[in-house]
Amino acid sequence: MNKICIGSRESRLAVIQSEMVMDHIRAHHPELELELLTMKTTGDIILDRSLDQVGGKGLFVKELDRALMDRRSDLSVHSLKDMPMEVPEALPIVAFSKREDPRDVLVLPEGAAEIDFEKPVGCSSLRRMIQFQKLYPQAQFKGVRGNVLTRLKKLDSGEYSALILAAAGLKRLGLEGRICRYFTPEEMIPAAGQGILAVQGRAGEDYSYLDTFRDQEGTLCALSERAFVRELNGGCSSPVAAHAEVEDGEIRLSGLYFDEESRGWLKGEARASASEEEAEKLGAELARRLRAEYQAGGRTE
């Protein structure tokens, strides 16, 4: 295979992320010819309803999956946090990237110095809402959809008092200057996979040209965080959150368990040795532990 076609959503951020993968391949395999195929996904088209009302995270990958299956593309590049927890066996994730800043951040309208709580905070993520409200109990929220640039336009037009966004996307777009405050993972546990790129391919094909792109630490974090969410059946509307860090041969995972019935939640953490097998086991075990602790009398933090 001398020509590789990479499928991407057509948003500016998605294209930048795909170009990051392409630049890496070019640098290490100049013999390969690369092509970018962009498309608008169903999730990009339906913006008047929340994701859980229209089919969840799968709406962002369906068209890209079809292009892979039809061999119109050879790879797809995704923000890992936007990928469903269950991936088709025929279309495995073949590489996880080095992680960009995984934190959530606060963005204010241009010229503003603090949040105007007379207006709603733009946020469609229950995970972010419940953790943000612990920091700012007076906050009210209003859903916001669309790509990052669209959301910033809505913010600056006066529709919202603030936005909660991912640091990684703003940094990749060159918009780090819009960040007013970083939330530590202790204050706001990020979405599983936040800041990591996932490269998806077809089962049984040779992707050795991605060997230098794959990042071991990113892989361990991705496997652990996704195992946590998968164990709790967390979908796009669930506020389940997980964040892993690797240091000194050990992986430390923080997780947030949310009880749908009582609307209460509980945070916790666990550690294990830094291997792929232990990372996945750690995610599932922490999820089961937090669920059991909450059901035994745990309460909202």
KOLMARRO-262012 format. One record per residue (C-alpha): residue number from 0; residue in one letter; x, y, z. Coordinates in nm, 2 decimals. Layout:
BEGIN
seq, type, u, v, w
NUM, A, X, Y, Z
...
! end
This chain:
BEGIN
seq, type, u, v, w
0, M, 0.00, 0.00, 0.00
1, N, 0.17, 0.32, -0.12
2, K, -0.13, 0.54, -0.10
3, I, -0.32, 0.60, 0.22
4, C, -0.65, 0.78, 0.25
5, I, -0.74, 0.93, 0.59
6, G, -1.10, 0.99, 0.67
7, S, -1.19, 1.29, 0.89
8, R, -1.49, 1.50, 1.00
9, E, -1.48, 1.83, 0.82
10, S, -1.46, 2.06, 1.12
11, R, -1.14, 2.27, 1.15
12, L, -1.03, 2.08, 1.46
13, A, -1.09, 1.74, 1.31
14, V, -0.89, 1.83, 1.00
15, I, -0.60, 1.97, 1.22
16, Q, -0.60, 1.64, 1.41
17, S, -0.60, 1.43, 1.10
18, E, -0.31, 1.65, 0.96
19, M, -0.12, 1.58, 1.28
20, V, -0.13, 1.21, 1.20
21, M, -0.05, 1.27, 0.83
22, D, 0.25, 1.48, 0.92
23, H, 0.39, 1.21, 1.15
24, I, 0.35, 0.94, 0.88
25, R, 0.51, 1.17, 0.62
26, A, 0.81, 1.23, 0.85
27, H, 0.87, 0.86, 0.91
28, H, 0.75, 0.71, 0.58
29, P, 0.81, 0.96, 0.30
30, E, 0.75, 0.68, 0.05
31, L, 0.38, 0.68, 0.13
32, E, 0.14, 0.90, -0.05
33, L, -0.13, 1.05, 0.17
34, E, -0.48, 1.19, 0.10
35, L, -0.74, 1.34, 0.32
36, L, -1.11, 1.26, 0.28
37, T, -1.34, 1.49, 0.48
38, M, -1.71, 1.44, 0.55
39, K, -1.99, 1.59, 0.75
40, T, -2.12, 1.33, 1.00
41, T, -2.48, 1.30, 1.13
42, G, -2.36, 1.44, 1.46
43, D, -2.23, 1.75, 1.28
44, I, -2.56, 1.80, 1.10
45, I, -2.81, 1.76, 1.39
46, L, -2.74, 2.05, 1.62
47, D, -3.08, 2.14, 1.76
48, R, -3.10, 1.84, 2.00
49, S, -2.86, 1.69, 2.26
50, L, -2.66, 1.38, 2.16
51, D, -2.86, 1.14, 2.38
52, Q, -3.18, 1.24, 2.21
53, V, -3.05, 1.16, 1.86
54, G, -2.84, 0.85, 1.90
55, G, -2.53, 0.92, 2.10
56, K, -2.16, 0.93, 2.01
57, G, -2.20, 0.69, 1.72
58, L, -2.34, 0.98, 1.52
59, F, -1.98, 1.12, 1.49
60, V, -1.83, 0.80, 1.35
61, K, -2.10, 0.63, 1.14
62, E, -2.01, 0.79, 0.81
63, L, -1.64, 0.75, 0.87
64, D, -1.70, 0.38, 0.96
65, R, -1.89, 0.33, 0.63
66, A, -1.60, 0.49, 0.43
67, L, -1.36, 0.24, 0.59
68, M, -1.58, -0.06, 0.52
69, D, -1.63, 0.06, 0.16
70, R, -1.25, 0.11, 0.13
71, R, -1.30, 0.47, 0.03
72, S, -1.06, 0.54, 0.32
73, D, -0.78, 0.34, 0.49
74, L, -0.78, 0.51, 0.83
75, S, -1.01, 0.74, 1.04
76, V, -0.88, 0.99, 1.29
77, H, -1.11, 1.06, 1.59
78, S, -1.10, 1.25, 1.92
79, L, -1.10, 0.94, 2.15
80, K, -1.36, 1.10, 2.38
81, D, -1.61, 1.11, 2.09
82, M, -1.58, 0.74, 2.01
83, P, -1.84, 0.49, 2.14
84, M, -1.71, 0.25, 2.40
85, E, -1.79, -0.05, 2.18
86, V, -1.59, -0.05, 1.85
87, P, -1.68, -0.30, 1.57
88, E, -1.44, -0.59, 1.56
89, A, -1.39, -0.53, 1.18
90, L, -1.28, -0.17, 1.25
91, P, -1.04, -0.17, 1.55
92, I, -0.85, 0.12, 1.70
93, V, -0.50, 0.06, 1.57
94, A, -0.32, 0.34, 1.74
95, F, -0.36, 0.58, 2.04
96, S, -0.17, 0.91, 2.02
97, K, 0.04, 1.09, 2.28
98, R, -0.20, 1.28, 2.50
99, E, -0.25, 1.65, 2.48
100, D, -0.36, 1.85, 2.79
101, P, -0.66, 1.64, 2.92
102, R, -0.81, 1.91, 3.14
103, D, -1.14, 2.10, 3.10
104, V, -1.12, 2.47, 3.09
105, L, -1.34, 2.78, 3.14
106, V, -1.37, 3.03, 2.86
107, L, -1.53, 3.37, 2.91
108, P, -1.66, 3.62, 2.64
109, E, -1.40, 3.84, 2.49
110, G, -1.32, 4.12, 2.74
111, A, -1.49, 3.96, 3.04
112, A, -1.30, 3.91, 3.36
113, E, -1.55, 3.69, 3.55
114, I, -1.87, 3.48, 3.50
115, D, -2.19, 3.68, 3.48
116, F, -2.43, 3.43, 3.66
117, E, -2.73, 3.62, 3.53
118, K, -2.67, 3.43, 3.20
119, P, -2.64, 3.06, 3.16
120, V, -2.31, 2.87, 3.12
121, G, -2.29, 2.69, 2.78
122, C, -2.26, 2.32, 2.85
123, S, -2.43, 2.01, 2.71
124, S, -2.23, 1.76, 2.93
125, L, -2.39, 1.64, 3.25
126, R, -2.04, 1.52, 3.36
127, R, -1.92, 1.88, 3.34
128, M, -2.24, 2.03, 3.49
129, I, -2.24, 1.83, 3.81
130, Q, -1.87, 1.89, 3.88
131, F, -1.89, 2.26, 3.78
132, Q, -2.19, 2.32, 4.01
133, K, -1.99, 2.19, 4.30
134, L, -1.74, 2.47, 4.24
135, Y, -2.01, 2.73, 4.14
136, P, -2.34, 2.64, 4.31
137, Q, -2.52, 2.94, 4.16
138, A, -2.45, 2.84, 3.80
139, Q, -2.73, 2.77, 3.56
140, F, -2.68, 2.59, 3.23
141, K, -2.80, 2.60, 2.87
142, G, -2.71, 2.34, 2.61
143, V, -2.46, 2.43, 2.34
144, R, -2.38, 2.22, 2.03
145, G, -2.16, 2.28, 1.72
146, N, -1.79, 2.28, 1.67
147, V, -1.55, 2.49, 1.90
148, L, -1.55, 2.79, 1.67
149, T, -1.93, 2.79, 1.65
150, R, -1.95, 2.77, 2.03
151, L, -1.71, 3.06, 2.07
152, K, -1.91, 3.28, 1.84
153, K, -2.23, 3.21, 2.04
154, L, -2.04, 3.29, 2.36
155, D, -1.90, 3.62, 2.22
156, S, -2.24, 3.72, 2.09
157, G, -2.38, 3.73, 2.45
158, E, -2.58, 3.41, 2.45
159, Y, -2.38, 3.26, 2.74
160, S, -2.18, 3.38, 3.04
161, A, -1.91, 3.12, 2.98
162, L, -1.83, 2.79, 2.82
163, I, -1.67, 2.48, 2.95
164, L, -1.45, 2.32, 2.69
165, A, -1.16, 2.08, 2.65
166, A, -0.81, 2.24, 2.67
167, A, -0.68, 2.00, 2.40
168, G, -0.91, 2.13, 2.13
169, L, -0.84, 2.49, 2.20
170, K, -0.47, 2.43, 2.20
171, R, -0.47, 2.24, 1.87
172, L, -0.67, 2.53, 1.72
173, G, -0.42, 2.78, 1.84
174, L, -0.68, 2.93, 2.08
175, E, -0.50, 2.87, 2.41
176, G, -0.53, 3.25, 2.47
177, R, -0.91, 3.21, 2.52
178, I, -0.86, 2.99, 2.83
179, C, -0.95, 3.18, 3.15
180, R, -0.91, 2.89, 3.40
181, Y, -0.79, 2.53, 3.39
182, F, -0.98, 2.28, 3.61
183, T, -0.76, 2.03, 3.77
184, P, -0.86, 1.66, 3.72
185, E, -0.94, 1.66, 4.10
186, E, -1.19, 1.95, 4.05
187, M, -1.33, 1.81, 3.73
188, I, -1.25, 1.46, 3.62
189, P, -1.23, 1.48, 3.23
190, A, -1.41, 1.26, 2.99
191, A, -1.25, 0.92, 2.92
192, G, -0.99, 0.96, 2.65
193, Q, -0.99, 1.34, 2.65
194, G, -0.68, 1.48, 2.47
195, I, -0.60, 1.15, 2.30
196, L, -0.64, 1.08, 1.93
197, A, -0.76, 0.74, 1.81
198, V, -0.67, 0.60, 1.47
199, Q, -0.91, 0.34, 1.35
200, G, -0.84, 0.09, 1.07
201, R, -0.96, -0.24, 0.93
202, A, -0.90, -0.57, 1.10
203, G, -0.62, -0.79, 0.95
204, E, -0.43, -0.51, 0.77
205, D, -0.07, -0.40, 0.82
206, Y, -0.05, -0.08, 1.01
207, S, 0.32, -0.11, 1.10
208, Y, 0.38, 0.24, 0.95
209, L, 0.20, 0.37, 1.27
210, D, 0.44, 0.21, 1.51
211, T, 0.63, 0.53, 1.58
212, F, 0.30, 0.72, 1.62
213, R, 0.16, 0.49, 1.89
214, D, 0.22, 0.62, 2.24
215, Q, 0.25, 0.37, 2.52
216, E, 0.14, 0.61, 2.80
217, G, -0.16, 0.73, 2.59
218, T, -0.25, 0.36, 2.52
219, L, -0.24, 0.27, 2.89
220, C, -0.46, 0.57, 2.99
221, A, -0.70, 0.51, 2.71
222, L, -0.75, 0.14, 2.79
223, S, -0.80, 0.20, 3.16
224, E, -1.04, 0.50, 3.12
225, R, -1.25, 0.32, 2.86
226, A, -1.27, 0.00, 3.06
227, F, -1.40, 0.21, 3.36
228, V, -1.68, 0.37, 3.14
229, R, -1.76, 0.04, 2.96
230, E, -1.81, -0.14, 3.29
231, L, -2.07, 0.12, 3.39
232, N, -2.23, 0.12, 3.05
233, G, -2.16, 0.49, 3.02
234, G, -2.29, 0.65, 2.70
235, C, -2.27, 1.00, 2.57
236, S, -2.55, 1.12, 2.81
237, S, -2.40, 0.96, 3.11
238, P, -2.17, 1.18, 3.33
239, V, -1.94, 0.89, 3.40
240, A, -1.58, 1.02, 3.39
241, A, -1.23, 0.87, 3.41
242, H, -0.88, 1.00, 3.41
243, A, -0.56, 0.80, 3.43
244, E, -0.19, 0.91, 3.47
245, V, 0.12, 0.70, 3.44
246, E, 0.42, 0.76, 3.66
247, D, 0.71, 0.55, 3.79
248, G, 0.58, 0.23, 3.64
249, E, 0.23, 0.27, 3.79
250, I, -0.10, 0.38, 3.66
251, R, -0.33, 0.59, 3.88
252, L, -0.70, 0.61, 3.77
253, S, -0.96, 0.85, 3.90
254, G, -1.32, 0.78, 3.83
255, L, -1.67, 0.93, 3.88
256, Y, -1.97, 0.70, 3.94
257, F, -2.32, 0.85, 3.88
258, D, -2.64, 0.69, 3.99
259, E, -2.92, 0.75, 3.74
260, E, -3.20, 0.68, 3.99
261, S, -3.09, 0.90, 4.28
262, R, -2.89, 1.15, 4.07
263, G, -2.61, 1.12, 4.33
264, W, -2.24, 1.05, 4.25
265, L, -1.92, 0.94, 4.40
266, K, -1.55, 0.98, 4.31
267, G, -1.26, 0.75, 4.38
268, E, -0.92, 0.63, 4.26
269, A, -0.71, 0.32, 4.24
270, R, -0.36, 0.22, 4.13
271, A, -0.20, -0.07, 3.94
272, S, 0.12, -0.16, 3.76
273, A, 0.15, 0.00, 3.42
274, S, 0.07, -0.27, 3.17
275, E, -0.21, -0.30, 2.92
276, E, -0.37, -0.60, 3.09
277, E, -0.35, -0.43, 3.43
278, A, -0.48, -0.10, 3.29
279, E, -0.80, -0.25, 3.16
280, K, -0.84, -0.46, 3.48
281, L, -0.79, -0.15, 3.69
282, G, -1.07, 0.04, 3.51
283, A, -1.32, -0.23, 3.55
284, E, -1.24, -0.30, 3.91
285, L, -1.26, 0.07, 4.01
286, A, -1.60, 0.10, 3.84
287, R, -1.73, -0.20, 4.03
288, R, -1.59, -0.07, 4.36
289, L, -1.74, 0.27, 4.33
290, R, -2.08, 0.13, 4.23
291, A, -2.08, -0.10, 4.53
292, E, -1.96, 0.17, 4.76
293, Y, -2.24, 0.41, 4.64
294, Q, -2.51, 0.14, 4.67
295, A, -2.39, 0.06, 5.02
296, G, -2.44, 0.41, 5.14
297, G, -2.20, 0.64, 4.94
298, R, -2.32, 0.99, 4.88
299, T, -2.25, 1.28, 4.65
300, E, -1.91, 1.43, 4.72
! end
